[in-house]
Structure formats: C-alpha cells, structure tokens
Amino acid sequence: MNYENLNIIKENKTTIITITRPTALNALNAKTISELNEALEEAGNDGNCRAIIITGDGEKSFVAGADIKEFTNLNSTEAEELAKTGQNAVFNKIENMKKPVIAAVNGFALGGGLELAMACHIRYASENAKLGLPEVTLGLIPGYGGTQRLPKLVGKGLANELIFSAKMISAQRAKEIGLVNDVFTLEELLPKSKELATTIAKNSPMAISKAIAAVNLYDTDKGFEKEISSFGELFEMDDKKEGVAAFIEKRKPEF
C-alpha cells in the first residue's frame, strides 16, 4: 500500500515504518495516525514479519508531537474522541501487538512523539534525542497514554516531575531513568535497531507474543496468572516442540 506520510521497508523479517513529515518535524496529524493504524495492521498480518521498527525521517526529529494546528477548533467532546481514537488506533495497538515493536528515537520525541515511543516495547535513542511531555505549557495534559505509561517506566515521582515541569531531557538522562533502553550515535541508531530486530526474529514468534501479553500485565494482579497459563499453552504448540527438539539435537531451531 502507498502512504502519504509513511515509508515502509521490509527486510530480514523486519518491517521498518518511517514517519515522513520532516517539514513538520514528523508531527502526528490525523492522516498520519490513520496511516500508522493501517501500517500496523498490515505488519501484524504479514506472516513474514517478526519485528517492527518505528522511526522518523531526517536527523532532527522522531516525532515532535501532535499537530497542534488540528487542536484549534475542537470542543471538549471532539477532543475526547480524538484522544480515544488515537489511543485505540495506534498507541494501545502498538502496546498490544503480538510482534515486538522497537522505537528508534532520532531527535525530538515530544508530546505525542514520546507517547508513541513509550507505547513501543523497546526504545533505542540517538545521542541528539530530546524527550519530554510539554502539554501543560498549552494548558493540556498528555492525551495518548503519557500519564499512564511514563510512571510505569520511570516511577511516579519522576513522571510527575517531567509532566508538571514540561522540561525536555537528554537521551543519556532518559537512559539513566529507564525511559530508553540504550543510546547510540545517530549513524548507529537504525543499524542497532535492525540488529536487535534480527536477533528477535530468530526466536519463537509464538513465545514472544505470549511474553508480550504477560509482561503487559506485570503491574496487575493477573500477571502471574497470565504467565502460568501461557507457559502451559506453549507446551501444546509447534514452536515449543521445535525448540526443545533443536536443543536436544544440538542444532539451531527453525521457527
């Protein structure tokens, strides 16, 4: 499918989704949200895709936030619907994908851009990345899951500090507080993300999908229950049989 604001590349069982609105610092407008929804659906249904990378076009910005121009004439009902639609179409969809999604954060990841990265299962950042949630400077709060995902990643106190102050932090600081997994030069960022995706793609896709579902419940009373039931279910599946057989036969599994 051809997209107006996205570029899709498929290689080594990885789908790379690049947001291409560089003149707007890759800000998320309604069109981009809609296209991301479609691209994620396509990748999710692609049997040859084992991992997904999301990044931004250019060297300056991953996603600099939502497209504020679209907020101008919204009333409260319309704004609530905008947040609900975006969360269901993209942010929650990413978090609950059965395939791992890696954010390759190049440059600014602000507002909706940071929320997009936080929805991903793994975050790598470039050294020039700047991350923050500046919504309170507009008289708003994060509307795409920021108030919920940030505390889970960095703790309530740090989340409050970042949200209330609206300050940007460096990639290195983001790594220190657990907001990103690792930091690379801009030139290394995408190759390192691809390398991780390729490593993941060698493993059991069924086991990974079960692991995603279990990890997503880690902070609820159903997490252990999900882990136990998923562990049992996998014993009836071909991936487990192949993995155990390969281990016994001292060969690499073919999932």
Secondary structure, DSSP 4 states (H G I P E B T S, - for coil): ---SSEEEEEETTEEEEEE--GGGTT-B-HHHHHHHHHHHHHHHH-TT--EEEEEESSSSEEE--B-GGGGTT--HHHHHHHHHHHIIIIIHHHHT-SS-EEEEE-SEEETHHHHHHHHSSEEEEETT-EEE--GGGGT----SSHHHHHHHHH-HHHHHHHHHH---EEHHHHHHTTSSSEEE-HHHHHHHHHHHHHHHHTS-HHHHHHHHHHHTTTTSTTHHHHHHHHHHHHTTSHHHHHHHHHHHTTS----
